[in-house]
Amino acid sequence: MSVYNAKYDGSYALVIGINKYVYSNPLHHAKNDAVEVARVLEEKFNFPKENIVSLLDEEATKERIWKEY
């Protein structure tokens, strides 16, 4: 039985989690989910930490998203 072993050392991730919205009801888990996704990418998929950018709540502005993208 073979096991698929992906290599993500050259991969990048932009992870966004927004709970607080100006014109909509707040979400309750988006921020925590984003933090967990970033952790899993690093710990389980071996993404280099410096290749993961997390933008949470007010950090996730249009300008910042484009900058990090």
VEXPA-997367 format. One record per residue: chain; residue number from 0; x negated, y, z negated of N, C-alpha, C in turn. Coordinates in steps of 0.1 Angstrom, whole numbers, plus 5000, padded with zeros to 4 digits. Layout:
BEGIN
<atom><ch>A</ch><i>NUM</i><n_X>X</n_X><n_Y>Y</n_Y><n_Z>Z</n_Z><ca_X>X</ca_X><ca_Y>Y</ca_Y><ca_Z>Z</ca_Z><c_X>X</c_X><c_Y>Y</c_Y><c_Z>Z</c_Z></atom>
...
***
This chain:
BEGIN
<atom><ch>A</ch><i>0</i><n_X>4992</n_X><n_Y>4988</n_Y><n_Z>5000</n_Z><ca_X>5000</ca_X><ca_Y>5000</ca_Y><ca_Z>5000</ca_Z><c_X>4991</c_X><c_Y>5012</c_Y><c_Z>5000</c_Z></atom>
<atom><ch>A</ch><i>1</i><n_X>4993</n_X><n_Y>5021</n_Y><n_Z>5009</n_Z><ca_X>4985</ca_X><ca_Y>5034</ca_Y><ca_Z>5010</ca_Z><c_X>4993</c_X><c_Y>5045</c_Y><c_Z>5003</c_Z></atom>
<atom><ch>A</ch><i>2</i><n_X>4985</n_X><n_Y>5054</n_Y><n_Z>4998</n_Z><ca_X>4990</ca_X><ca_Y>5065</ca_Y><ca_Z>4990</ca_Z><c_X>4986</c_X><c_Y>5078</c_Y><c_Z>4998</c_Z></atom>
<atom><ch>A</ch><i>3</i><n_X>4996</n_X><n_Y>5086</n_Y><n_Z>5001</n_Z><ca_X>4993</ca_X><ca_Y>5099</ca_Y><ca_Z>5008</ca_Z><c_X>4986</c_X><c_Y>5108</c_Y><c_Z>4998</c_Z></atom>
<atom><ch>A</ch><i>4</i><n_X>4975</n_X><n_Y>5113</n_Y><n_Z>5002</n_Z><ca_X>4967</ca_X><ca_Y>5122</ca_Y><ca_Z>4993</ca_Z><c_X>4964</c_X><c_Y>5135</c_Y><c_Z>5000</c_Z></atom>
<atom><ch>A</ch><i>5</i><n_X>4973</n_X><n_Y>5145</n_Y><n_Z>4999</n_Z><ca_X>4972</ca_X><ca_Y>5157</ca_Y><ca_Z>5006</ca_Z><c_X>4961</c_X><c_Y>5166</c_Y><c_Z>5000</c_Z></atom>
<atom><ch>A</ch><i>6</i><n_X>4954</n_X><n_Y>5174</n_Y><n_Z>5009</n_Z><ca_X>4944</ca_X><ca_Y>5183</ca_Y><ca_Z>5004</ca_Z><c_X>4949</c_X><c_Y>5197</c_Y><c_Z>5006</c_Z></atom>
<atom><ch>A</ch><i>7</i><n_X>4949</n_X><n_Y>5205</n_Y><n_Z>4995</n_Z><ca_X>4954</ca_X><ca_Y>5218</ca_Y><ca_Z>4996</ca_Z><c_X>4943</c_X><c_Y>5229</c_Y><c_Z>4993</c_Z></atom>
<atom><ch>A</ch><i>8</i><n_X>4931</n_X><n_Y>5225</n_Y><n_Z>4993</n_Z><ca_X>4920</ca_X><ca_Y>5234</ca_Y><ca_Z>4989</ca_Z><c_X>4919</c_X><c_Y>5247</c_Y><c_Z>4997</c_Z></atom>
<atom><ch>A</ch><i>9</i><n_X>4924</n_X><n_Y>5246</n_Y><n_Z>5010</n_Z><ca_X>4924</ca_X><ca_Y>5258</ca_Y><ca_Z>5018</ca_Z><c_X>4938</c_X><c_Y>5265</c_Y><c_Z>5019</c_Z></atom>
<atom><ch>A</ch><i>10</i><n_X>4947</n_X><n_Y>5261</n_Y><n_Z>5010</n_Z><ca_X>4961</ca_X><ca_Y>5266</ca_Y><ca_Z>5010</ca_Z><c_X>4963</c_X><c_Y>5278</c_Y><c_Z>5001</c_Z></atom>
<atom><ch>A</ch><i>11</i><n_X>4973</n_X><n_Y>5286</n_Y><n_Z>5004</n_Z><ca_X>4976</ca_X><ca_Y>5298</ca_Y><ca_Z>4996</ca_Z><c_X>4991</c_X><c_Y>5297</c_Y><c_Z>4993</c_Z></atom>
<atom><ch>A</ch><i>12</i><n_X>4995</n_X><n_Y>5303</n_Y><n_Z>4981</n_Z><ca_X>5009</ca_X><ca_Y>5304</ca_Y><ca_Z>4978</ca_Z><c_X>5012</c_X><c_Y>5317</c_Y><c_Z>4972</c_Z></atom>
<atom><ch>A</ch><i>13</i><n_X>5023</n_X><n_Y>5323</n_Y><n_Z>4977</n_Z><ca_X>5029</ca_X><ca_Y>5335</ca_Y><ca_Z>4971</ca_Z><c_X>5042</c_X><c_Y>5330</c_Y><c_Z>4965</c_Z></atom>
<atom><ch>A</ch><i>14</i><n_X>5043</n_X><n_Y>5331</n_Y><n_Z>4951</n_Z><ca_X>5054</ca_X><ca_Y>5326</ca_Y><ca_Z>4943</ca_Z><c_X>5061</c_X><c_Y>5338</c_Y><c_Z>4937</c_Z></atom>
<atom><ch>A</ch><i>15</i><n_X>5074</n_X><n_Y>5339</n_Y><n_Z>4940</n_Z><ca_X>5082</ca_X><ca_Y>5350</ca_Y><ca_Z>4936</ca_Z><c_X>5094</c_X><c_Y>5345</c_Y><c_Z>4927</c_Z></atom>
<atom><ch>A</ch><i>16</i><n_X>5095</n_X><n_Y>5352</n_Y><n_Z>4915</n_Z><ca_X>5106</ca_X><ca_Y>5348</ca_Y><ca_Z>4906</ca_Z><c_X>5112</c_X><c_Y>5361</c_Y><c_Z>4901</c_Z></atom>
<atom><ch>A</ch><i>17</i><n_X>5125</n_X><n_Y>5364</n_Y><n_Z>4904</n_Z><ca_X>5131</ca_X><ca_Y>5376</ca_Y><ca_Z>4900</ca_Z><c_X>5144</c_X><c_Y>5372</c_Y><c_Z>4892</c_Z></atom>
<atom><ch>A</ch><i>18</i><n_X>5144</n_X><n_Y>5376</n_Y><n_Z>4879</n_Z><ca_X>5156</ca_X><ca_Y>5375</ca_Y><ca_Z>4871</ca_Z><c_X>5164</c_X><c_Y>5388</c_Y><c_Z>4871</c_Z></atom>
<atom><ch>A</ch><i>19</i><n_X>5157</n_X><n_Y>5399</n_Y><n_Z>4871</n_Z><ca_X>5163</ca_X><ca_Y>5412</ca_Y><ca_Z>4869</ca_Z><c_X>5166</c_X><c_Y>5419</c_Y><c_Z>4882</c_Z></atom>
<atom><ch>A</ch><i>20</i><n_X>5178</n_X><n_Y>5421</n_Y><n_Z>4886</n_Z><ca_X>5182</ca_X><ca_Y>5428</ca_Y><ca_Z>4898</ca_Z><c_X>5189</c_X><c_Y>5441</c_Y><c_Z>4895</c_Z></atom>
<atom><ch>A</ch><i>21</i><n_X>5187</n_X><n_Y>5451</n_Y><n_Z>4903</n_Z><ca_X>5194</ca_X><ca_Y>5464</ca_Y><ca_Z>4901</ca_Z><c_X>5209</c_X><c_Y>5463</c_Y><c_Z>4904</c_Z></atom>
<atom><ch>A</ch><i>22</i><n_X>5212</n_X><n_Y>5457</n_Y><n_Z>4916</n_Z><ca_X>5226</ca_X><ca_Y>5457</ca_Y><ca_Z>4920</ca_Z><c_X>5233</c_X><c_Y>5444</c_Y><c_Z>4920</c_Z></atom>
<atom><ch>A</ch><i>23</i><n_X>5228</n_X><n_Y>5435</n_Y><n_Z>4911</n_Z><ca_X>5234</ca_X><ca_Y>5422</ca_Y><ca_Z>4910</ca_Z><c_X>5233</c_X><c_Y>5417</c_Y><c_Z>4896</c_Z></atom>
<atom><ch>A</ch><i>24</i><n_X>5241</n_X><n_Y>5407</n_Y><n_Z>4893</n_Z><ca_X>5240</ca_X><ca_Y>5401</ca_Y><ca_Z>4880</ca_Z><c_X>5226</c_X><c_Y>5394</c_Y><c_Z>4878</c_Z></atom>
<atom><ch>A</ch><i>25</i><n_X>5220</n_X><n_Y>5395</n_Y><n_Z>4866</n_Z><ca_X>5207</ca_X><ca_Y>5388</ca_Y><ca_Z>4865</ca_Z><c_X>5208</c_X><c_Y>5373</c_Y><c_Z>4866</c_Z></atom>
<atom><ch>A</ch><i>26</i><n_X>5197</n_X><n_Y>5368</n_Y><n_Z>4870</n_Z><ca_X>5195</ca_X><ca_Y>5353</ca_Y><ca_Z>4870</ca_Z><c_X>5189</c_X><c_Y>5349</c_Y><c_Z>4857</c_Z></atom>
<atom><ch>A</ch><i>27</i><n_X>5189</n_X><n_Y>5336</n_Y><n_Z>4854</n_Z><ca_X>5184</ca_X><ca_Y>5332</ca_Y><ca_Z>4841</ca_Z><c_X>5172</c_X><c_Y>5323</c_Y><c_Z>4841</c_Z></atom>
<atom><ch>A</ch><i>28</i><n_X>5169</n_X><n_Y>5318</n_Y><n_Z>4853</n_Z><ca_X>5158</ca_X><ca_Y>5308</ca_Y><ca_Z>4854</ca_Z><c_X>5148</c_X><c_Y>5311</c_Y><c_Z>4865</c_Z></atom>
<atom><ch>A</ch><i>29</i><n_X>5150</n_X><n_Y>5320</n_Y><n_Z>4873</n_Z><ca_X>5141</ca_X><ca_Y>5323</ca_Y><ca_Z>4885</ca_Z><c_X>5127</c_X><c_Y>5325</c_Y><c_Z>4881</c_Z></atom>
<atom><ch>A</ch><i>30</i><n_X>5125</n_X><n_Y>5334</n_Y><n_Z>4871</n_Z><ca_X>5112</ca_X><ca_Y>5337</ca_Y><ca_Z>4866</ca_Z><c_X>5105</c_X><c_Y>5325</c_Y><c_Z>4861</c_Z></atom>
<atom><ch>A</ch><i>31</i><n_X>5111</n_X><n_Y>5317</n_Y><n_Z>4852</n_Z><ca_X>5105</ca_X><ca_Y>5305</ca_Y><ca_Z>4846</ca_Z><c_X>5103</c_X><c_Y>5295</c_Y><c_Z>4857</c_Z></atom>
<atom><ch>A</ch><i>32</i><n_X>5112</n_X><n_Y>5294</n_Y><n_Z>4867</n_Z><ca_X>5109</ca_X><ca_Y>5284</ca_Y><ca_Z>4878</ca_Z><c_X>5097</c_X><c_Y>5288</c_Y><c_Z>4886</c_Z></atom>
<atom><ch>A</ch><i>33</i><n_X>5095</n_X><n_Y>5301</n_Y><n_Z>4888</n_Z><ca_X>5083</ca_X><ca_Y>5305</ca_Y><ca_Z>4896</ca_Z><c_X>5071</c_X><c_Y>5302</c_Y><c_Z>4888</c_Z></atom>
<atom><ch>A</ch><i>34</i><n_X>5071</n_X><n_Y>5305</n_Y><n_Z>4875</n_Z><ca_X>5059</ca_X><ca_Y>5302</ca_Y><ca_Z>4867</ca_Z><c_X>5056</c_X><c_Y>5287</c_Y><c_Z>4868</c_Z></atom>
<atom><ch>A</ch><i>35</i><n_X>5066</n_X><n_Y>5279</n_Y><n_Z>4867</n_Z><ca_X>5064</ca_X><ca_Y>5264</ca_Y><ca_Z>4867</ca_Z><c_X>5059</c_X><c_Y>5259</c_Y><c_Z>4881</c_Z></atom>
<atom><ch>A</ch><i>36</i><n_X>5065</n_X><n_Y>5265</n_Y><n_Z>4892</n_Z><ca_X>5060</ca_X><ca_Y>5262</ca_Y><ca_Z>4905</ca_Z><c_X>5045</c_X><c_Y>5265</c_Y><c_Z>4907</c_Z></atom>
<atom><ch>A</ch><i>37</i><n_X>5041</n_X><n_Y>5277</n_Y><n_Z>4902</n_Z><ca_X>5027</ca_X><ca_Y>5280</ca_Y><ca_Z>4903</ca_Z><c_X>5018</c_X><c_Y>5270</c_Y><c_Z>4895</c_Z></atom>
<atom><ch>A</ch><i>38</i><n_X>5023</n_X><n_Y>5266</n_Y><n_Z>4883</n_Z><ca_X>5015</ca_X><ca_Y>5257</ca_Y><ca_Z>4875</ca_Z><c_X>5014</c_X><c_Y>5243</c_Y><c_Z>4882</c_Z></atom>
<atom><ch>A</ch><i>39</i><n_X>5025</n_X><n_Y>5238</n_Y><n_Z>4888</n_Z><ca_X>5025</ca_X><ca_Y>5226</ca_Y><ca_Z>4895</ca_Z><c_X>5016</c_X><c_Y>5226</c_Y><c_Z>4907</c_Z></atom>
<atom><ch>A</ch><i>40</i><n_X>5016</n_X><n_Y>5237</n_Y><n_Z>4914</n_Z><ca_X>5007</ca_X><ca_Y>5238</ca_Y><ca_Z>4926</ca_Z><c_X>4993</c_X><c_Y>5237</c_Y><c_Z>4922</c_Z></atom>
<atom><ch>A</ch><i>41</i><n_X>4989</n_X><n_Y>5243</n_Y><n_Z>4911</n_Z><ca_X>4975</ca_X><ca_Y>5243</ca_Y><ca_Z>4906</ca_Z><c_X>4972</c_X><c_Y>5229</c_Y><c_Z>4900</c_Z></atom>
<atom><ch>A</ch><i>42</i><n_X>4980</n_X><n_Y>5224</n_Y><n_Z>4891</n_Z><ca_X>4977</ca_X><ca_Y>5212</ca_Y><ca_Z>4883</ca_Z><c_X>4979</c_X><c_Y>5199</c_Y><c_Z>4891</c_Z></atom>
<atom><ch>A</ch><i>43</i><n_X>4990</n_X><n_Y>5198</n_Y><n_Z>4899</n_Z><ca_X>4994</ca_X><ca_Y>5186</ca_Y><ca_Z>4905</ca_Z><c_X>4989</c_X><c_Y>5185</c_Y><c_Z>4920</c_Z></atom>
<atom><ch>A</ch><i>44</i><n_X>4988</n_X><n_Y>5197</n_Y><n_Z>4926</n_Z><ca_X>4985</ca_X><ca_Y>5197</ca_Y><ca_Z>4940</ca_Z><c_X>4971</c_X><c_Y>5203</c_Y><c_Z>4943</c_Z></atom>
<atom><ch>A</ch><i>45</i><n_X>4964</n_X><n_Y>5207</n_Y><n_Z>4932</n_Z><ca_X>4950</ca_X><ca_Y>5212</ca_Y><ca_Z>4932</ca_Z><c_X>4949</c_X><c_Y>5224</c_Y><c_Z>4941</c_Z></atom>
<atom><ch>A</ch><i>46</i><n_X>4959</n_X><n_Y>5233</n_Y><n_Z>4941</n_Z><ca_X>4957</ca_X><ca_Y>5246</ca_Y><ca_Z>4948</ca_Z><c_X>4946</c_X><c_Y>5253</c_Y><c_Z>4939</c_Z></atom>
<atom><ch>A</ch><i>47</i><n_X>4937</n_X><n_Y>5260</n_Y><n_Z>4945</n_Z><ca_X>4928</ca_X><ca_Y>5268</ca_Y><ca_Z>4938</ca_Z><c_X>4936</c_X><c_Y>5280</c_Y><c_Z>4931</c_Z></atom>
<atom><ch>A</ch><i>48</i><n_X>4933</n_X><n_Y>5282</n_Y><n_Z>4918</n_Z><ca_X>4940</ca_X><ca_Y>5292</ca_Y><ca_Z>4911</ca_Z><c_X>4940</c_X><c_Y>5306</c_Y><c_Z>4917</c_Z></atom>
<atom><ch>A</ch><i>49</i><n_X>4928</n_X><n_Y>5309</n_Y><n_Z>4923</n_Z><ca_X>4927</ca_X><ca_Y>5322</ca_Y><ca_Z>4930</ca_Z><c_X>4935</c_X><c_Y>5323</c_Y><c_Z>4943</c_Z></atom>
<atom><ch>A</ch><i>50</i><n_X>4940</n_X><n_Y>5312</n_Y><n_Z>4947</n_Z><ca_X>4949</ca_X><ca_Y>5312</ca_Y><ca_Z>4959</ca_Z><c_X>4964</c_X><c_Y>5313</c_Y><c_Z>4956</c_Z></atom>
<atom><ch>A</ch><i>51</i><n_X>4967</n_X><n_Y>5314</n_Y><n_Z>4944</n_Z><ca_X>4981</ca_X><ca_Y>5315</ca_Y><ca_Z>4940</ca_Z><c_X>4984</c_X><c_Y>5328</c_Y><c_Z>4934</c_Z></atom>
<atom><ch>A</ch><i>52</i><n_X>4993</n_X><n_Y>5335</n_Y><n_Z>4940</n_Z><ca_X>4998</ca_X><ca_Y>5348</ca_Y><ca_Z>4936</ca_Z><c_X>5012</c_X><c_Y>5347</c_Y><c_Z>4931</c_Z></atom>
<atom><ch>A</ch><i>53</i><n_X>5015</n_X><n_Y>5351</n_Y><n_Z>4919</n_Z><ca_X>5028</ca_X><ca_Y>5351</ca_Y><ca_Z>4913</ca_Z><c_X>5033</c_X><c_Y>5365</c_Y><c_Z>4911</c_Z></atom>
<atom><ch>A</ch><i>54</i><n_X>5045</n_X><n_Y>5368</n_Y><n_Z>4916</n_Z><ca_X>5051</ca_X><ca_Y>5381</ca_Y><ca_Z>4914</ca_Z><c_X>5064</c_X><c_Y>5379</c_Y><c_Z>4907</c_Z></atom>
<atom><ch>A</ch><i>55</i><n_X>5065</n_X><n_Y>5385</n_Y><n_Z>4895</n_Z><ca_X>5076</ca_X><ca_Y>5382</ca_Y><ca_Z>4887</ca_Z><c_X>5084</c_X><c_Y>5395</c_Y><c_Z>4884</c_Z></atom>
<atom><ch>A</ch><i>56</i><n_X>5097</n_X><n_Y>5395</n_Y><n_Z>4885</n_Z><ca_X>5106</ca_X><ca_Y>5406</ca_Y><ca_Z>4882</ca_Z><c_X>5101</c_X><c_Y>5419</c_Y><c_Z>4889</c_Z></atom>
<atom><ch>A</ch><i>57</i><n_X>5098</n_X><n_Y>5429</n_Y><n_Z>4882</n_Z><ca_X>5096</ca_X><ca_Y>5442</ca_Y><ca_Z>4888</ca_Z><c_X>5082</c_X><c_Y>5442</c_Y><c_Z>4896</c_Z></atom>
<atom><ch>A</ch><i>58</i><n_X>5074</n_X><n_Y>5432</n_Y><n_Z>4894</n_Z><ca_X>5062</ca_X><ca_Y>5431</ca_Y><ca_Z>4902</ca_Z><c_X>5065</c_X><c_Y>5428</c_Y><c_Z>4917</c_Z></atom>
<atom><ch>A</ch><i>59</i><n_X>5076</n_X><n_Y>5422</n_Y><n_Z>4919</n_Z><ca_X>5080</ca_X><ca_Y>5417</ca_Y><ca_Z>4933</ca_Z><c_X>5086</c_X><c_Y>5428</c_Y><c_Z>4941</c_Z></atom>
<atom><ch>A</ch><i>60</i><n_X>5079</n_X><n_Y>5439</n_Y><n_Z>4943</n_Z><ca_X>5084</ca_X><ca_Y>5450</ca_Y><ca_Z>4952</ca_Z><c_X>5081</c_X><c_Y>5446</c_Y><c_Z>4967</c_Z></atom>
<atom><ch>A</ch><i>61</i><n_X>5089</n_X><n_Y>5452</n_Y><n_Z>4976</n_Z><ca_X>5086</ca_X><ca_Y>5450</ca_Y><ca_Z>4990</ca_Z><c_X>5072</c_X><c_Y>5453</c_Y><c_Z>4994</c_Z></atom>
<atom><ch>A</ch><i>62</i><n_X>5066</n_X><n_Y>5464</n_Y><n_Z>4988</n_Z><ca_X>5053</ca_X><ca_Y>5467</ca_Y><ca_Z>4992</ca_Z><c_X>5043</c_X><c_Y>5457</c_Y><c_Z>4986</c_Z></atom>
<atom><ch>A</ch><i>63</i><n_X>5045</n_X><n_Y>5452</n_Y><n_Z>4974</n_Z><ca_X>5036</ca_X><ca_Y>5443</ca_Y><ca_Z>4968</ca_Z><c_X>5037</c_X><c_Y>5429</c_Y><c_Z>4975</c_Z></atom>
<atom><ch>A</ch><i>64</i><n_X>5049</n_X><n_Y>5425</n_Y><n_Z>4979</n_Z><ca_X>5050</ca_X><ca_Y>5413</ca_Y><ca_Z>4986</ca_Z><c_X>5043</c_X><c_Y>5413</c_Y><c_Z>4999</c_Z></atom>
<atom><ch>A</ch><i>65</i><n_X>5044</n_X><n_Y>5424</n_Y><n_Z>5007</n_Z><ca_X>5037</ca_X><ca_Y>5425</ca_Y><ca_Z>5020</ca_Z><c_X>5022</c_X><c_Y>5426</c_Y><c_Z>5018</c_Z></atom>
<atom><ch>A</ch><i>66</i><n_X>5018</n_X><n_Y>5433</n_Y><n_Z>5007</n_Z><ca_X>5003</ca_X><ca_Y>5433</ca_Y><ca_Z>5004</ca_Z><c_X>4998</c_X><c_Y>5420</c_Y><c_Z>5002</c_Z></atom>
<atom><ch>A</ch><i>67</i><n_X>5004</n_X><n_Y>5412</n_Y><n_Z>4994</n_Z><ca_X>4999</ca_X><ca_Y>5399</ca_Y><ca_Z>4990</ca_Z><c_X>5001</c_X><c_Y>5389</c_Y><c_Z>5001</c_Z></atom>
<atom><ch>A</ch><i>68</i><n_X>5011</n_X><n_Y>5391</n_Y><n_Z>5010</n_Z><ca_X>5013</ca_X><ca_Y>5382</ca_Y><ca_Z>5021</ca_Z><c_X>5002</c_X><c_Y>5383</c_Y><c_Z>5031</c_Z></atom>
***
